[in-house]
Amino acid sequence: MQANNSPVLETIEPAQAPVLDKQNRRFLTPKEIAAYVLTSYGTKNLNSYVDTWKQYFLLNYTGLSGSAIASMNAITSIWDALDDPLSGIVIDRMRTRWGRLRPFLILPMPIWAICTMLFFLVPYAIPMAYRPVYAIIISILNSIGWSYYNAWTILLYNITPNLNERNNLITVQKFVELFGVWIPSMVPITVDFLPGLTGWSQEGIYGGFALFFVGILVLCSVFAFRNIKERVPIASKEDMENVSIFQSIKYTVSNRPLFIVILSSFFASVKGIGGANESLFWLNCTGKLTNGTICGLFTGIPNYIITPLAPKLIRRFGARSCAIFGGIFAGVAYTTLYLIGYKPFGDDFNIANFAFVIIMLTICGLPNCLMGVCGPVLQGDVYDYLEWKSGVRNEGLVNAVQGYVTKLSGTLVGALSGLVLEFIHYTPIKDIAGNLVPHTDPDILHGIWAIFCIAPAIARFGYGFANIFFNVHGKFRENMLAELNAKRSMKTLNNKEN
């Protein structure tokens, strides 16, 4: 692709200006790396907990029905349609002495922190008939907070212009995120055993975990705000005036790589239907929530080996090819697991059956971390393509569009997660103390197993096939990046002269 295809900026040969992201130059300090990675760790902890247990808590303790949860997600999504574009424009045009993105590590913190904790506190003072309204209110407020806080994810593409350094940071981030599921994985053990040993209520334990994870992320965000710097040149006020909000929206919605990333992310989110109901599988089909924790100890081991290898695989085959392979491989593995079943060695869930499920889920999860690294790498290509095409990165607007589609996907996933339970006629069974006990109805158990396997299979197949159409790769990507580097260098020189 030749430089004169860029519709806004003049043609600049790479040799005419110093290349800003020379391969041998390092920009990031150890403290910055720690700040970004710790924020990612804190976010992973909190999101892992909320994604796994929010619906479970609302359904079993707050008393919301599956349809009420679906309505909550749908109404929140309608609000997001209005809020997300606004937040994207605000983020793109923010200019402060602390930077464009760093302030959003702090400003939205109170609203998302408080509302996240409220998801895990039963509002006894509110009559049962009004609790769906209460859930909708805190869901909308929580969504507003995250719309602005999520600007921290864009920092990855602004703290260093060196692509190799950026990709290495992504790898470190994803490796550390593996530890971000350790503490959330202890929830089942705590819920299974602490009430009997201490007399604590199960619902109180969930609230305590929510407070703990929110506290971790608050501390990490403050540390990141104090230590991270933004280095990639941003558009000047004149550039922003030359590219109107309408043009920014036009460039964003006509961005083919962005569309493919959104599509692949949508399919990936479908896996959440199985994830939201995963705890139901371990409790009802295997007899103990703790079995899920034990399984996780084994299935996560390969990730610690594959994640450090991801940069080499991506350099060798490309992020797009790795994403395609990973998605299709996992789709085949989940389909195979469903067809075989979770009790191939007898009618009871014995040790042999447990070992089989662990082995198969390990195989299903082998490409997870590779895809986890590919995602941010492809996301960086989206931002670079938009900057090359328009002269303005518009990351906030892109992030808002993706954020809204992600929330819309989450709404659909949340609705389906609740509705599939009503379809299989699942209702919680509790003992005299109010604690959950396993189902024994074969039809309900088979329905839970189908949800557990089929949703991830569809998600992975869709993710892999969608990435076939991602067009920023090969020679086109190399030429685009060379031209973009030259333009950034000229922009830096012009800013110094002014």
Backbone torsions as a table, in degrees:
resi	resn	phi	psi	omega
1	MET	NA	127.4	-176.9
2	GLN	-84.7	157.8	-175.2
3	ALA	-64.9	-29.9	-175.3
4	ASN	-73.1	-0.3	173.6
5	ASN	-77.8	-12.7	177.9
6	SER	-72.2	122.7	-169.9
7	PRO	-79.8	-13.7	-173.4
8	VAL	-113.7	-47.8	-174.0
9	LEU	-91.3	154.0	177.9
10	GLU	-72.0	157.7	178.4
11	THR	-69.8	130.5	178.9
12	ILE	-133.2	120.2	176.5
13	GLU	-72.9	140.9	-178.0
14	PRO	-57.1	-30.0	-177.9
15	ALA	-73.6	-13.5	-176.0
16	GLN	-78.7	-14.2	-176.6
17	ALA	-143.8	152.2	178.1
18	PRO	-64.1	137.9	179.5
19	VAL	-79.0	125.8	-171.0
20	LEU	-71.2	-34.7	-174.6
21	ASP	-107.3	59.7	176.8
22	LYS	-57.4	142.6	-173.2
23	GLN	-64.0	-26.6	-176.8
24	ASN	-94.1	7.1	-179.7
25	ARG	-104.0	132.3	178.6
26	ARG	-107.2	137.4	-179.4
27	PHE	-109.3	-35.7	-170.4
28	LEU	-83.6	135.7	173.7
29	THR	-88.9	158.4	178.1
30	PRO	-56.5	-35.9	-179.3
31	LYS	-67.9	-36.7	177.5
32	GLU	-66.7	-43.2	178.6
33	ILE	-59.9	-45.6	179.2
34	ALA	-61.8	-42.0	-178.3
35	ALA	-62.2	-45.9	-178.4
36	TYR	-68.2	-43.8	-176.5
37	VAL	-67.8	-38.5	178.9
38	LEU	-66.5	-37.5	176.0
39	THR	-62.9	-41.2	176.7
40	SER	-63.0	-40.1	178.3
41	TYR	-62.7	-45.5	179.3
42	GLY	-63.9	-40.6	178.2
43	THR	-64.8	-41.2	179.8
44	LYS	-62.7	-43.9	177.3
45	ASN	-55.7	-52.4	-175.0
46	LEU	-66.9	-46.6	-178.2
47	ASN	-65.5	-37.4	177.6
48	SER	-61.1	-42.4	-179.7
49	TYR	-67.1	-49.0	-177.2
50	VAL	-64.8	-45.7	-178.0
51	ASP	-62.0	-35.2	-176.6
52	THR	-81.1	-37.1	-166.8
53	TRP	-116.3	-10.5	-177.7
54	LYS	-61.0	-55.1	-179.0
55	GLN	-62.8	-40.4	179.3
56	TYR	-58.3	-44.0	-179.1
57	PHE	-69.7	-46.8	-179.5
58	LEU	-61.4	-37.1	-177.5
59	LEU	-73.1	-44.8	-169.9
60	ASN	-96.0	-21.9	-175.7
61	TYR	-118.9	-43.5	179.3
62	THR	-74.7	-24.3	174.9
63	GLY	95.3	10.8	178.2
64	LEU	-75.2	144.3	175.6
65	SER	-83.4	168.2	177.1
66	GLY	-60.2	-39.2	179.8
67	SER	-69.5	-33.6	177.9
68	ALA	-66.6	-39.2	177.3
69	ILE	-66.1	-39.7	177.3
70	ALA	-62.2	-41.6	178.9
71	SER	-65.0	-41.0	177.5
72	MET	-57.9	-46.5	-179.6
73	ASN	-66.2	-39.1	-178.8
74	ALA	-66.1	-45.2	-179.2
75	ILE	-66.5	-39.1	176.8
76	THR	-61.9	-38.4	179.2
77	SER	-65.3	-38.9	177.4
78	ILE	-61.9	-42.2	176.9
79	TRP	-62.5	-41.2	-178.9
80	ASP	-61.1	-30.1	178.4
81	ALA	-60.3	-29.2	178.3
82	LEU	-89.8	-38.2	-171.8
83	ASP	-80.1	-40.8	-172.1
84	ASP	-64.9	-45.7	176.7
85	PRO	-58.8	-38.2	178.7
86	LEU	-64.2	-44.8	179.7
87	SER	-63.7	-36.7	178.6
88	GLY	-63.6	-43.7	179.3
89	ILE	-65.7	-41.3	178.5
90	VAL	-61.2	-44.2	-179.1
91	ILE	-64.7	-43.8	-179.5
92	ASP	-62.1	-35.2	-173.0
93	ARG	-102.7	8.3	176.3
94	MET	-71.8	131.0	176.0
95	ARG	-138.0	113.7	178.1
96	THR	-136.4	168.7	178.4
97	ARG	-71.2	-12.3	175.4
98	TRP	-93.0	-2.7	-178.1
99	GLY	114.3	-179.0	-178.9
100	ARG	-87.3	-34.5	-170.9
101	LEU	-110.6	-30.9	-175.4
102	ARG	-56.1	-38.8	-178.7
103	PRO	-57.2	-26.1	-177.2
104	PHE	-77.2	-5.2	170.5
105	LEU	-71.6	-24.2	-173.3
106	ILE	-111.5	-47.3	-169.3
107	LEU	-57.9	-45.2	-176.5
108	PRO	-83.8	-0.7	-170.2
109	MET	-56.0	-48.5	-175.0
110	PRO	-58.5	-40.6	-172.5
111	ILE	-70.6	-44.0	-178.9
112	TRP	-74.6	-31.4	-179.0
113	ALA	-66.2	-48.3	-178.2
114	ILE	-65.1	-46.5	-176.1
115	CYS	-68.1	-32.7	176.6
116	THR	-62.3	-42.9	178.8
117	MET	-65.5	-34.6	-179.1
118	LEU	-65.5	-25.5	176.8
119	PHE	-59.3	-27.0	-173.3
120	PHE	-112.1	23.7	174.1
121	LEU	-123.5	122.4	-179.5
122	VAL	-72.9	120.7	-178.3
123	PRO	-82.5	79.0	-175.6
124	TYR	-62.0	-27.9	-179.0
125	ALA	-71.6	-15.1	-178.4
126	ILE	-98.3	124.8	178.4
127	PRO	-56.4	150.1	-176.6
128	MET	-56.1	-35.2	-177.6
129	ALA	-65.2	-26.3	-176.7
130	TYR	-100.3	-1.6	-177.9
131	ARG	-66.8	-33.7	173.7
132	PRO	-59.6	-37.1	177.9
133	VAL	-66.1	-43.8	177.1
134	TYR	-57.7	-44.9	-179.7
135	ALA	-63.7	-37.6	178.8
136	ILE	-64.3	-41.8	-178.2
137	ILE	-63.3	-49.9	-178.5
138	ILE	-69.5	-27.9	177.6
139	SER	-67.6	-42.4	178.3
140	ILE	-65.2	-45.5	179.9
141	LEU	-63.2	-41.9	177.4
142	ASN	-60.6	-40.3	179.9
143	SER	-64.9	-39.0	178.0
144	ILE	-61.8	-45.8	179.7
145	GLY	-60.1	-43.8	-179.2
146	TRP	-71.2	-28.4	179.1
147	SER	-57.5	-39.1	-179.1
148	TYR	-90.4	-36.6	-179.5
149	TYR	-64.1	-32.0	-177.4
150	ASN	-64.3	-5.8	173.1
151	ALA	-60.8	-19.7	-179.9
152	TRP	-62.4	-29.0	-179.1
153	THR	-65.9	-26.6	-179.6
154	ILE	-74.3	-19.9	178.8
155	LEU	-54.6	-33.1	-179.6
156	LEU	-52.8	-34.9	-175.2
157	TYR	-96.2	7.4	-178.5
158	ASN	-125.8	-11.7	-177.8
159	ILE	-89.0	-14.5	173.5
160	THR	-150.6	133.6	175.0
161	PRO	-88.2	-1.3	179.9
162	ASN	-83.8	113.9	-174.2
163	LEU	-64.5	-38.3	178.6
164	ASN	-64.9	-42.2	178.3
165	GLU	-64.8	-39.1	178.0
166	ARG	-63.4	-44.8	-179.4
167	ASN	-67.0	-36.0	176.0
168	ASN	-65.3	-38.3	177.5
169	LEU	-64.5	-38.8	176.7
170	ILE	-59.5	-42.8	-179.5
171	THR	-64.1	-45.1	177.7
172	VAL	-61.4	-42.8	178.9
173	GLN	-57.8	-49.1	-176.8
174	LYS	-68.5	-32.2	177.8
175	PHE	-67.2	-45.5	179.8
176	VAL	-66.4	-33.2	178.7
177	GLU	-61.4	-24.3	177.1
178	LEU	-59.5	-33.3	178.3
179	PHE	-78.1	-12.9	-179.4
180	GLY	-74.7	-2.8	175.6
181	VAL	-108.0	-2.7	-177.3
182	TRP	-65.4	-53.9	-177.3
183	ILE	-66.1	-44.9	175.8
184	PRO	-58.0	-29.2	-179.5
185	SER	-70.5	-13.6	178.9
186	MET	-83.5	-7.0	-178.5
187	VAL	-58.1	-47.0	-178.6
188	PRO	-60.0	-41.6	179.9
189	ILE	-61.9	-44.6	-179.5
190	THR	-61.8	-45.0	-178.1
191	VAL	-68.7	-34.0	-178.7
192	ASP	-71.9	-36.8	-168.5
193	PHE	-111.9	-32.3	-175.9
194	LEU	-62.2	-42.4	-179.7
195	PRO	-56.5	-40.2	-179.7
196	GLY	-71.4	-31.8	-177.5
197	LEU	-84.2	-33.6	-172.5
198	THR	-117.7	-17.8	-175.1
199	GLY	85.3	1.6	176.9
200	TRP	-65.6	149.0	177.5
201	SER	-81.2	151.3	177.5
202	GLN	-61.8	-42.6	-177.3
203	GLU	-65.3	-33.5	176.9
204	GLY	-66.1	-33.6	178.0
205	ILE	-66.1	-41.4	177.9
206	TYR	-62.6	-41.8	177.9
207	GLY	-63.3	-38.5	178.1
208	GLY	-64.2	-41.6	177.4
209	PHE	-62.9	-41.8	179.5
210	ALA	-59.2	-45.8	178.8
211	LEU	-61.8	-41.0	-179.2
212	PHE	-63.4	-47.2	-176.8
213	PHE	-70.4	-36.9	175.4
214	VAL	-62.4	-42.5	179.9
215	GLY	-61.5	-41.4	178.0
216	ILE	-59.6	-47.5	-176.8
217	LEU	-67.6	-36.0	177.3
218	VAL	-60.3	-46.9	179.9
219	LEU	-63.6	-42.7	179.7
220	CYS	-64.4	-39.6	-178.8
221	SER	-66.1	-40.9	178.1
222	VAL	-64.1	-42.4	178.0
223	PHE	-61.8	-42.5	179.6
224	ALA	-65.3	-42.1	179.2
225	PHE	-58.4	-37.2	-175.8
226	ARG	-79.4	-16.8	-169.5
227	ASN	-123.5	-16.8	-176.2
228	ILE	-89.1	143.4	175.5
229	LYS	-118.2	150.7	175.9
230	GLU	-102.7	127.8	-172.4
231	ARG	-121.0	-27.5	-178.8
232	VAL	-67.6	127.7	-177.8
233	PRO	-57.1	133.0	177.8
234	ILE	-102.1	162.4	-179.0
235	ALA	-65.6	140.5	176.7
236	SER	-74.9	172.3	177.5
237	LYS	-60.7	-36.0	179.2
238	GLU	-64.9	-42.6	178.1
239	ASP	-62.2	-41.9	-179.9
240	MET	-64.8	-35.1	178.2
241	GLU	-70.0	-34.6	179.6
242	ASN	-70.4	-28.5	177.4
243	VAL	-109.9	101.2	-175.0
244	SER	-70.4	169.8	177.0
245	ILE	-59.8	-40.0	179.1
246	PHE	-61.7	-43.9	178.9
247	GLN	-65.4	-38.2	178.6
248	SER	-60.9	-44.3	178.5
249	ILE	-63.7	-40.0	-179.6
250	LYS	-62.7	-48.4	179.3
251	TYR	-62.5	-35.1	-177.9
252	THR	-69.1	-49.9	-175.2
253	VAL	-73.4	-18.9	178.9
254	SER	-97.5	12.0	-177.6
255	ASN	-84.8	102.9	-176.5
256	ARG	-60.6	-45.3	178.0
257	PRO	-57.7	-37.8	178.4
258	LEU	-63.2	-43.0	180.0
259	PHE	-59.6	-41.2	-179.0
260	ILE	-69.2	-41.2	177.6
261	VAL	-61.6	-41.7	177.7
262	ILE	-63.3	-43.4	-179.3
263	LEU	-63.5	-44.9	180.0
264	SER	-65.9	-37.0	177.6
265	SER	-65.7	-37.0	177.4
266	PHE	-60.3	-47.9	179.2
267	PHE	-63.2	-39.5	179.4
268	ALA	-61.0	-35.0	-177.6
269	SER	-68.1	-22.7	180.0
270	VAL	-61.0	-26.3	176.8
271	LYS	-58.6	-24.6	-179.4
272	GLY	-63.9	-21.3	176.8
273	ILE	-62.8	-43.5	175.8
274	GLY	-70.7	-39.3	-178.7
275	GLY	-64.4	-41.0	-179.5
276	ALA	-64.0	-26.6	-178.4
277	ASN	-109.7	11.5	-179.3
278	GLU	-60.6	-40.6	-179.2
279	SER	-62.5	-31.5	177.5
280	LEU	-66.0	-35.0	177.3
281	PHE	-63.8	-49.0	-177.0
282	TRP	-65.5	-40.1	-179.2
283	LEU	-69.4	-49.7	-170.5
284	ASN	-87.7	-41.2	-175.4
285	CYS	-84.4	-29.8	-178.2
286	THR	-110.2	-15.4	175.5
287	GLY	100.6	-18.1	-177.1
288	LYS	-146.9	134.6	171.7
289	LEU	-60.5	-32.2	-177.4
290	THR	-60.7	-26.9	178.1
291	ASN	-59.3	-33.3	177.0
292	GLY	-65.4	-38.6	177.7
293	THR	-66.2	-44.5	178.9
294	ILE	-61.3	-43.5	178.6
295	CYS	-60.0	-42.8	-178.6
296	GLY	-62.2	-27.8	178.2
297	LEU	-63.1	-31.3	-177.7
298	PHE	-93.5	-43.6	-175.0
299	THR	-66.3	-23.5	-178.8
300	GLY	-83.5	-12.8	-175.0
301	ILE	-58.8	-47.6	-178.8
302	PRO	-59.8	-25.4	-179.0
303	ASN	-62.7	-31.9	-179.6
304	TYR	-72.4	-16.6	176.6
305	ILE	-94.1	-42.0	-174.2
306	ILE	-74.1	-37.8	-176.2
307	THR	-57.6	-48.1	178.2
308	PRO	-63.3	-23.0	179.1
309	LEU	-83.1	-14.1	-174.2
310	ALA	-55.9	-45.5	-179.9
311	PRO	-58.9	-38.2	179.0
312	LYS	-66.3	-42.5	179.1
313	LEU	-64.8	-39.8	180.0
314	ILE	-67.8	-40.5	177.0
315	ARG	-65.2	-34.3	-177.3
316	ARG	-77.8	-44.3	-173.5
317	PHE	-112.1	-15.8	-177.2
318	GLY	94.3	146.3	-178.2
319	ALA	-63.0	-38.4	-178.7
320	ARG	-62.4	-47.8	-178.5
321	SER	-64.6	-40.4	178.9
322	CYS	-64.3	-39.2	178.9
323	ALA	-65.3	-42.0	179.2
324	ILE	-61.6	-50.4	-179.0
325	PHE	-60.8	-46.6	-177.4
326	GLY	-60.0	-43.3	-178.7
327	GLY	-64.7	-46.8	-177.5
328	ILE	-68.2	-40.3	178.5
329	PHE	-58.8	-48.3	-178.6
330	ALA	-65.9	-37.9	178.0
331	GLY	-59.5	-43.9	178.1
332	VAL	-64.3	-40.1	-177.6
333	ALA	-65.8	-45.2	179.5
334	TYR	-65.2	-38.8	178.7
335	THR	-62.7	-43.0	178.4
336	THR	-61.8	-42.1	180.0
337	LEU	-61.8	-43.1	-179.6
338	TYR	-62.7	-44.1	-177.1
339	LEU	-64.8	-35.6	-179.9
340	ILE	-75.2	-39.4	-178.1
341	GLY	95.6	171.5	-176.9
342	TYR	-99.4	1.7	177.9
343	LYS	-135.3	60.9	-179.6
344	PRO	-75.4	-12.8	-176.4
345	PHE	-114.3	45.8	177.6
346	GLY	121.2	163.7	-176.0
347	ASP	-76.1	-23.6	178.2
348	ASP	-88.6	154.2	176.3
349	PHE	-84.8	79.1	-176.8
350	ASN	-88.9	-174.8	-177.2
351	ILE	-62.1	-39.5	-179.5
352	ALA	-62.9	-44.1	178.4
353	ASN	-65.4	-40.1	178.6
354	PHE	-62.5	-44.1	179.0
355	ALA	-62.7	-40.0	179.1
356	PHE	-62.1	-45.9	179.9
357	VAL	-61.9	-41.8	179.4
358	ILE	-61.1	-46.7	-178.7
359	ILE	-62.5	-45.3	-178.1
360	MET	-67.1	-40.9	178.0
361	LEU	-67.5	-30.6	174.6
362	THR	-63.9	-43.9	178.1
363	ILE	-64.0	-43.1	179.0
364	CYS	-59.1	-35.7	-175.1
365	GLY	-91.2	0.9	-177.3
366	LEU	-55.0	-43.0	-178.3
367	PRO	-85.1	2.5	-173.5
368	ASN	-57.6	-49.3	-176.2
369	CYS	-72.4	-32.1	174.9
370	LEU	-62.2	-45.3	177.5
371	MET	-66.8	-32.2	178.0
372	GLY	-64.0	-33.4	175.8
373	VAL	-79.4	-39.3	-179.4
374	CYS	-59.7	-38.3	-176.6
375	GLY	-56.6	-55.9	178.4
376	PRO	-64.2	-32.1	177.7
377	VAL	-64.2	-46.4	177.5
378	LEU	-65.3	-34.6	176.9
379	GLN	-62.1	-40.9	176.3
380	GLY	-61.1	-37.3	176.7
381	ASP	-64.3	-33.8	177.5
382	VAL	-63.4	-48.2	179.6
383	TYR	-63.2	-42.6	-179.5
384	ASP	-65.5	-39.4	179.0
385	TYR	-62.8	-42.3	-179.8
386	LEU	-66.3	-40.7	177.8
387	GLU	-65.4	-41.5	178.2
388	TRP	-63.8	-36.5	-175.0
389	LYS	-78.3	-39.4	-170.9
390	SER	-115.6	-18.9	-176.6
391	GLY	90.7	-7.4	-179.8
392	VAL	-131.5	133.6	-174.8
393	ARG	-71.8	-38.7	179.8
394	ASN	50.5	41.5	-177.6
395	GLU	-64.9	-36.3	179.9
396	GLY	-61.9	-43.6	179.6
397	LEU	-67.3	-42.6	177.0
398	VAL	-60.6	-45.4	-180.0
399	ASN	-63.2	-36.0	179.0
400	ALA	-67.4	-43.2	178.1
401	VAL	-60.9	-47.3	179.2
402	GLN	-65.6	-39.7	179.8
403	GLY	-61.7	-40.7	-179.7
404	TYR	-67.5	-43.8	179.2
405	VAL	-63.9	-37.4	177.2
406	THR	-62.5	-43.7	178.1
407	LYS	-67.1	-37.9	177.4
408	LEU	-63.2	-41.7	176.0
409	SER	-62.9	-42.3	178.2
410	GLY	-62.3	-35.7	176.7
411	THR	-63.0	-47.2	178.8
412	LEU	-62.8	-45.3	179.5
413	VAL	-62.8	-43.5	179.1
414	GLY	-62.5	-41.5	178.8
415	ALA	-63.8	-46.8	-179.7
416	LEU	-65.7	-35.8	179.7
417	SER	-61.0	-37.1	177.4
418	GLY	-79.8	-40.5	-175.8
419	LEU	-69.8	-34.2	179.5
420	VAL	-65.6	-28.7	177.0
421	LEU	-69.6	-37.4	176.3
422	GLU	-70.1	-33.2	179.2
423	PHE	-63.6	-37.9	179.2
424	ILE	-91.7	5.7	175.7
425	HIS	64.7	39.2	177.7
426	TYR	-82.0	132.1	169.4
427	THR	-136.9	143.0	-178.8
428	PRO	-67.9	143.9	175.2
429	ILE	-113.5	129.5	-177.7
430	LYS	-124.3	153.3	175.0
431	ASP	-85.9	-174.5	-175.1
432	ILE	-65.2	-23.0	179.4
433	ALA	-88.0	-2.1	180.0
434	GLY	89.5	8.6	179.1
435	ASN	-90.6	147.8	-177.3
436	LEU	-73.7	143.7	175.9
437	VAL	-127.7	155.5	-174.4
438	PRO	-69.6	150.3	170.7
439	HIS	-76.7	158.9	175.2
440	THR	-126.9	-5.6	-179.1
441	ASP	-66.9	119.0	-176.9
442	PRO	-58.9	-37.4	-179.2
443	ASP	-65.5	-42.0	178.7
444	ILE	-67.0	-40.4	179.7
445	LEU	-64.7	-40.1	177.8
446	HIS	-66.8	-37.9	177.8
447	GLY	-64.0	-41.0	177.6
448	ILE	-63.3	-40.8	179.2
449	TRP	-63.9	-40.5	178.4
450	ALA	-62.5	-43.9	177.8
451	ILE	-61.1	-41.7	-176.7
452	PHE	-60.5	-35.1	-173.8
453	CYS	-104.6	-43.5	-170.3
454	ILE	-70.4	-39.9	179.1
455	ALA	-60.2	-46.9	176.5
456	PRO	-63.3	-34.8	179.4
457	ALA	-63.6	-47.3	178.2
458	ILE	-61.1	-41.5	-178.3
459	ALA	-61.1	-47.5	-176.3
460	ARG	-70.6	-40.7	176.0
461	PHE	-59.8	-46.4	-179.4
462	GLY	-62.2	-41.6	178.9
463	TYR	-61.1	-47.6	-177.9
464	GLY	-63.9	-46.6	-177.3
465	PHE	-70.5	-33.4	179.3
466	ALA	-62.4	-39.5	-176.6
467	ASN	-70.4	-11.2	174.2
468	ILE	-59.4	-29.4	-174.5
469	PHE	-94.6	5.9	176.7
470	PHE	-73.2	118.3	-167.5
471	ASN	-97.5	-3.1	179.8
472	VAL	-93.2	89.1	179.9
473	HIS	-160.2	168.8	177.4
474	GLY	63.4	-143.3	-176.7
475	LYS	-62.9	-37.3	178.9
476	PHE	-58.0	-44.9	-179.6
477	ARG	-65.1	-42.5	-179.7
478	GLU	-61.0	-46.3	-180.0
479	ASN	-66.1	-39.9	179.5
480	MET	-61.6	-45.8	-178.0
481	LEU	-67.1	-37.0	178.3
482	ALA	-62.8	-44.3	179.0
483	GLU	-67.4	-39.8	-179.1
484	LEU	-65.4	-39.5	177.8
485	ASN	-60.1	-42.5	179.7
486	ALA	-64.6	-40.4	179.6
487	LYS	-65.5	-39.4	178.0
488	ARG	-64.3	-40.5	179.8
489	SER	-62.5	-42.4	177.9
490	MET	-64.5	-38.4	179.5
491	LYS	-64.2	-40.3	178.9
492	THR	-63.9	-43.4	179.7
493	LEU	-64.4	-41.3	179.1
494	ASN	-63.7	-39.4	179.1
495	ASN	-64.5	-36.7	178.6
496	LYS	-68.6	-38.9	179.4
497	GLU	-66.8	-32.1	-179.2
498	ASN	-83.2	NA	NA
